[in-house]
């Protein structure tokens, strides 16, 4: 029975490595697997009493514990796009394992090395939690991950301070395994390991679901929303605000079929990508921008005066006209036509898009390469 905990840790390690093997893009799973592997090995070293030399056993298990914690913390930060310096990892490992080594060989003191290892581990995990503190502003799974880090770190403190007295006296070998400190260590480690494992697996599952949702709702060529994603995002905003005053603009690249015929579909795709990038840059990330098919884009912007909307969209049109697209000849210019209508506070979104589409085609009939806003003349006057 004494090897149940290491077996559980190694099982979690196998689960993380298997998850990574099926989805190589999520590299933090490798770190999670290595974390549970190293901590499982640390428990095996202690419980199996191998090597039999007490001092060597203590230093080796400490190295596994600290190494596993560092790798696990690295993985959690990696998942969130955060990092700590290499010096932090090297110095932390050297100080904690070096402290344990010192109180094993230079100034033998069981109580001191217990304090160094356990309180050092607590400080280490709290450092990762502090670095990842922005997770508290994220979704529920991120909040759980941060709370889990803090709780795992804090459990070292009362466990060590309240049970370390059981180590006073001549405690060695098999006697150590019978101390209150060790029994509480095994118990609390088991609880912390299981909770940590499931929270990390939940985080991995959440990430995967998010990736699938993003793929489902995004245009694979431009990275913008697709038709379904636009509708989902708009409906979510409508439910949150009960009404979404603002404008919808339909933007269409002029003579795109002729560009495709002249330069080929690969060049046409490159134009669409660059075009989408210009829209993002000029309009920003907050408004909804979608490619709804072919060379047509739909843009939803916040409520503003019609004149201000005209200036915004006219700026987009002029930037497109001035831009020289990489896959096209220098003398070839790309232009676009834009039609805009006000979104109804209550009503069908796609009806508003169809209405904007009619304004767009009115702009095309007037000669293309122009911006038309419902209620304004083609030059932007009331």
Secondary structure, 3 states (H helix, E strand, C coil): CCCHHHHHHHHHHHHHHHHHHHCCCCCHHHHHHHHHHHHHHHHHHHHHCCCCCHHHHHHHHHHHHHHHHHHHHHHHHHHCCCCCCHHHHHHHHHHHHHHHHHHHHHCCCHHHHHHHHHHHHHHHHHHHHHHCHHHHHCCHHHHHHHHHHHHHHHHHHHHHHHHHHHHCCCCCCHHHHCCHHHHHHHHHHHHHHHHHHHHHHHHHHHHHHHHHHHHHHECCCCCCECHHHHHHHHHHHHHHHCCCCEEEEEEEECCHHHHHHHHCHHHHHHHHHHHHHHHHHHHCCCCEEEEEECCEEEEEEECCCHHHHHHHHHHHHHHHHHCCCCCCCCCCCCCEEEEEEEECCCCCHHHHHHHHHHHHHHHHHCCCCCEEECCCCCCCCC
